[in-house]
C-alpha cells in the first residue's frame, strides 16, 4: 500500500467539529482541519465514533518524498 516508500504520520493534528444540517446523503466531511457532522443523519454512539475515525484518517499517513496522502478508505479496509 505504501509502495515500499517511507511513511510519515501526522499525529499532531487537531480538528474542530461543527454540526450542519443538510438533507443530502453524506454523513460527515472534512478539509483536514474541520469535521462537519450532518445532523440530518441519526447517529448512535458507535456510528458517531466510527464516522469521526473515518474523517480523521484523511491525511493521517503521508507516503514517500512527494508527500502523497494515503487514501483513508485503504486504511479503513485494513482496520
Residue, then its C-alpha position, 0 to 999 in steps of 0.5 A: x500500500x505504501x509502495x515500499x516508500x517511507x511513511x510519515x504520520x501526522x499525529x499532531x493534528x487537531x480538528x474542530x467539529x461543527x454540526x450542519x444540517x443538510x438533507x443530502x446523503x453524506x454523513x460527515x466531511x472534512x478539509x483536514x482541519x474541520x469535521x462537519x457532522x450532518x445532523x440530518x443523519x441519526x447517529x448512535x454512539x458507535x456510528x458517531x465514533x466510527x464516522x469521526x475515525x473515518x474523517x480523521x484518517x484523511x491525511x493521517x499517513x503521508x507516503x514517500x518524498x512527494x508527500x502523497x496522502x494515503x487514501x483513508x478508505x485503504x486504511x479503513x479496509x485494513x482496520 
